[in-house]
Amino acid sequence: MGCTVARKRCISSDKISIIDTSPMQFKSKIIDNNQTSHLSDYASLSFLGVGAFGEVLSVRHIPTGTYRAQKIIKKSNFRYEDVISGVILKESLILSRLNHPNVIKFYEVLEDSYNYYIITELCEGGSLRERVNKFNQIPETMVIEIMKQILDALCYIHNKNLVHCDIKLENILLTSSSSNVIKIADFGCSQFIEPETNLNRLCGSLHYLAPEVIKNNYREKADIWSCGILALIMLTGALPYSGNNKEAIKEKIKSITTNELLEKMSQVSFEAQDFVRQMLETDPDKRITAENARKHPWLNTGV
């Protein structure tokens, strides 16, 4: 078999021209550089899973000997206009502008006639979903360690006027099975916000959606609600609500009170309950910010 040669898309922030970063659209123009890169520089190792837009593999970068993750996105799944504009690469463009120890590291994008190949940091410890499935309930000390890192990353992300929009167990990755170091991944739903402008695109994962997201009128504090749901699930091992269908769950989210959500947390410490309570405030104007959540006594004094 011959080697497939792919063009390398240059994603450095100084070569990105943002045409429109309104809440409803994120168009971008990516300027090619003169370098080429071979897909044969990457050796496939194992299948990691399937995301919304394609499969993910673990790969070895042969020139450096490092291990990375490769997301394969089929161009045929998108409109021709989206392929030409580069809108498919929105997540790569966003990640290329982020540099934080608790945000997944972006390396490069390759493409051939059929696919994009997005290369990112490999987290070998799996996701928080797998950790919860293994232990059911995660000890408070471990939840504290994890939530500190998530909120550190969200402070950084929100300061860049970016809303992640899909914080959930599956999108929090662990660097190794023996470590509690996390990386926030999957910025495919992320949106930039402007002052005094709210977002109105329904995006995210159902059980983690804030009430205001379902009402199509939200800002960065929707991420805080999702963090509260995430913490609740880690501490209790249970989803906060159930329903016969998606619409029933949406109605439950819109009508549920903070006290109802906290009923599942009677076995955890008062400090942990207070932490989650402030993140699951149903009124986003009263809900705690990422910065203030990071300063909560529960995170800084232990259990």
Salt bridges, closest charged atoms under 4 A:
ASP32 OD1 - ARG9 NE 3.76
ASP82 OD1 - ARG79 NH2 3.14
GLU91 OE1 - LYS71 NZ 3.03
GLU108 OE1 - LYS8 NZ 3.50
GLU111 OE2 - ARG7 NH2 3.28
GLU111 OE2 - ARG9 NE 2.41
GLU111 OE1 - LYS75 NZ 2.62
GLU121 OE2 - LYS183 NZ 3.36
ASP152 OD1 - ARG294 NE 2.82
GLU170 OE2 - ARG129 NE 3.29
GLU212 OE2 - ARG287 NH1 2.66
GLU220 OE1 - ARG219 NE 3.60
ASP223 OD2 - HIS158 NE2 2.90
GLU247 OE2 - LYS250 NZ 3.59
GLU251 OE2 - LYS254 NZ 3.07
ASP274 OD2 - HIS296 NE2 2.72
GLU291 OE2 - LYS295 NZ 3.58
